Amino acid sequence: MTADGELKVLATNALRAVILERVPQFDLARGHPTSVSFDSTNRLLSRVSDGETADLVIATDAAIDELVTRGRVVAGSRVDLASAGIGVCVLAGARRPDVGSVAAFRRTLLDAKSVAYTLTGQSGVYFASVIERLGIAAEIKAKATVIAGGLIGEVVARGEAELGVQQISEILAVPGVELAGPLPPELQLMTLFSAGVCAGTRQAEAAQALIRFLATPDAARVMRATGLQPVARE
């Protein structure tokens, strides 16, 4: 149970940096706190579908649409916020490998001592399909560090993997790692992230206000600085 006036948000890790930057200012203006729980989109989908309550969910557009279908998010409340691509990270100061072409990316993966990605995150699920497509799934899985969810950059920063693959916005949110580059265009997946108001919330007005706050030009500037492409507004 949240405190009176408190807004509970479930949010994808992809927008972590933007939310941590902007929500304190939103709270200051509103005069009430916001609690945010970050997770991978697939885990957020499961949590809400399994009955966890919240006032607002920020996840992929497909996940928000699925929650609308399941009656867990209010139909017509979805607002698209930003998109992000997938990138490769290395430990800060390490040599940046070549990931600029499909052939170079494939060779970099094969040459790496270890590769980290998530089991349930949008980027991890997609990366698993990419290595299958490249015909190197067995080689990469044999040396992979696969975590259930969270920030892959933290795994690389601790020295537990040489390379990490995740949404660029999530990579840039972790101190101690650097972006080696985005996936080659032929392999890239751009993911759209959206917000939706939860069905049954008593904080619908505040939830909608936060969505508007995350769609302002100031929020767009933070998005660009943290590896996201804000949705253009008319």
C-alpha positions in Angstrom: 0.0 0.0 0.0 1.5 3.4 -1.0 1.2 6.5 1.1 -1.6 8.9 0.4 -0.7 10.9 -2.8 2.3 8.7 -3.5 2.6 7.6 -7.2 3.8 4.1 -7.8 5.6 3.5 -11.2 6.9 0.3 -12.7 9.5 1.2 -15.3 11.8 -0.4 -17.8 15.5 -0.2 -17.2 15.9 1.5 -20.6 14.5 4.8 -19.2 16.2 4.6 -15.8 18.5 7.5 -16.3 15.8 9.8 -17.6 13.4 8.9 -14.8 16.0 9.3 -12.1 16.9 12.7 -13.5 13.4 14.0 -14.0 11.1 12.5 -11.4 12.6 14.4 -8.4 11.7 17.7 -10.2 8.2 16.3 -10.8 7.8 15.4 -7.2 9.0 18.8 -6.0 6.3 20.5 -8.2 3.6 18.0 -7.2 4.4 17.9 -3.5 4.1 14.1 -3.2 6.7 11.3 -3.7 7.0 8.9 -6.6 8.3 5.4 -6.0 9.8 3.7 -9.0 10.6 0.0 -9.4 12.9 -0.8 -12.4 12.9 -4.1 -14.2 13.1 -5.6 -17.7 10.0 -5.2 -19.8 9.3 -9.0 -19.8 9.5 -9.1 -16.1 7.3 -6.0 -15.7 4.7 -7.6 -18.0 4.7 -10.7 -15.8 4.5 -8.7 -12.6 1.5 -6.6 -13.7 -0.2 -9.6 -15.3 0.2 -11.6 -12.1 -1.6 -8.9 -10.1 1.0 -6.4 -8.9 -0.6 -3.0 -8.6 0.8 0.3 -9.7 -0.4 3.6 -11.0 1.8 3.8 -14.1 3.8 1.4 -16.2 6.6 2.4 -18.6 7.6 -0.4 -20.9 7.8 -1.3 -24.6 4.8 -0.3 -26.7 4.0 -4.0 -27.3 4.0 -4.7 -23.6 1.7 -1.7 -22.9 -0.6 -2.9 -25.6 -0.6 -6.4 -24.2 -1.5 -5.0 -20.7 -4.4 -3.1 -22.3 -5.6 -6.3 -23.8 -5.4 -8.0 -20.4 -7.3 -5.2 -18.8 -4.4 -4.1 -16.6 -3.7 -0.8 -18.4 -6.4 1.7 -19.4 -7.3 1.6 -23.1 -6.3 4.8 -24.8 -3.9 5.9 -22.1 -0.7 4.8 -24.0 1.7 7.6 -24.8 4.9 6.9 -26.8 8.0 8.4 -25.2 11.2 7.4 -26.8 13.0 4.7 -28.8 16.4 3.1 -28.3 18.8 0.8 -30.1 21.1 -2.0 -28.8 24.8 -1.5 -28.3 27.9 -3.2 -27.1 29.9 -2.0 -24.0 33.4 -2.6 -22.7 35.2 -1.6 -19.5 36.1 2.0 -19.4 39.5 2.5 -20.8 39.6 -0.8 -22.6 40.2 -1.1 -26.3 37.0 -0.6 -28.2 36.3 -3.5 -30.5 35.1 -3.1 -34.1 31.3 -3.6 -34.2 30.7 -1.4 -37.3 29.8 -4.2 -39.7 28.1 -7.6 -39.5 31.4 -9.4 -40.2 33.4 -7.3 -37.7 30.7 -7.7 -35.0 30.7 -11.5 -35.6 34.5 -11.6 -35.3 34.4 -9.4 -32.2 32.0 -11.7 -30.5 34.0 -14.8 -31.4 37.3 -13.2 -30.2 35.9 -12.0 -26.9 36.7 -14.0 -23.8 33.2 -13.5 -22.4 29.9 -11.8 -23.4 27.1 -10.7 -21.1 23.4 -10.2 -21.8 20.1 -10.7 -20.1 17.8 -13.6 -20.2 14.5 -11.6 -19.9 15.3 -8.2 -21.2 14.2 -7.0 -24.6 17.8 -6.7 -25.8 18.9 -10.0 -24.4 16.1 -11.9 -26.0 16.9 -10.3 -29.3 20.6 -10.8 -29.0 20.0 -14.5 -28.5 18.3 -14.6 -31.9 21.1 -12.6 -33.4 23.8 -15.1 -32.5 21.6 -17.8 -33.9 21.3 -15.8 -37.1 25.0 -15.4 -37.3 25.6 -19.1 -36.7 27.7 -18.6 -33.6 25.1 -19.4 -30.8 27.0 -22.4 -29.5 30.3 -20.6 -29.2 28.8 -17.5 -27.5 26.6 -19.4 -25.1 29.6 -21.5 -24.0 31.3 -18.3 -22.7 28.3 -16.2 -21.9 27.3 -14.6 -18.6 23.5 -14.4 -18.7 21.7 -12.7 -15.9 17.9 -12.7 -15.4 17.6 -8.9 -15.7 19.2 -5.7 -14.6 22.0 -3.6 -16.0 24.6 -5.5 -18.1 27.0 -2.7 -17.7 27.4 -3.5 -14.1 28.5 -7.0 -15.0 31.2 -5.6 -17.3 32.2 -2.9 -14.8 32.9 -5.6 -12.2 35.1 -7.4 -14.7 32.8 -10.4 -15.0 32.5 -10.1 -18.8 34.6 -8.5 -21.5 31.7 -7.4 -23.6 28.1 -6.5 -22.7 25.1 -6.2 -25.0 22.1 -4.2 -24.0 20.0 -1.1 -24.9 22.3 1.8 -25.4 20.4 3.9 -22.8 21.0 1.2 -20.2 24.7 1.0 -21.1 25.1 4.8 -20.7 23.5 4.6 -17.3 26.4 2.6 -15.8 29.6 4.3 -14.5 32.8 2.4 -15.4 31.8 1.2 -18.9 31.9 2.7 -22.3 29.8 2.2 -25.4 31.9 0.5 -28.1 29.2 1.2 -30.6 25.7 0.3 -31.7 24.9 -3.0 -33.4 25.5 -2.9 -37.2 22.4 -1.4 -39.0 21.6 -4.8 -40.6 21.2 -6.3 -37.1 19.9 -3.3 -35.2 16.6 -3.4 -33.4 15.0 -0.1 -32.4 12.5 -0.5 -29.6 9.7 2.0 -28.8 9.0 2.7 -25.1 5.7 3.9 -23.9 3.7 4.7 -20.8 0.3 3.6 -19.8 -2.0 4.3 -16.8 -2.9 1.3 -14.7 -6.5 0.2 -14.5 -8.0 0.8 -11.1 -5.5 3.4 -10.0 -6.6 6.2 -7.7 -3.8 8.3 -9.0 -4.8 8.6 -12.7 -4.4 12.3 -12.8 -0.9 12.2 -11.3 0.0 9.4 -13.6 -1.1 11.4 -16.6 0.8 14.4 -15.3 4.0 12.4 -15.1 3.5 11.2 -18.6 3.2 14.8 -19.8 6.3 15.7 -17.8 8.3 13.0 -19.5 7.1 14.3 -22.9 8.4 17.8 -22.4 11.3 19.4 -24.3 13.4 19.3 -21.1 12.9 15.6 -20.8 13.7 15.1 -24.5 17.1 16.8 -23.9 17.8 14.3 -21.1 16.7 11.4 -23.3 19.1 12.4 -26.1 21.9 12.7 -23.6 21.2 9.2 -22.3 21.1 7.3 -25.5 17.3 7.6 -26.3 15.5 9.1 -29.3 12.5 11.1 -28.0 9.3 10.8 -29.9 8.7 13.9 -32.0 5.7 16.0 -30.7 3.6 18.1 -33.0 
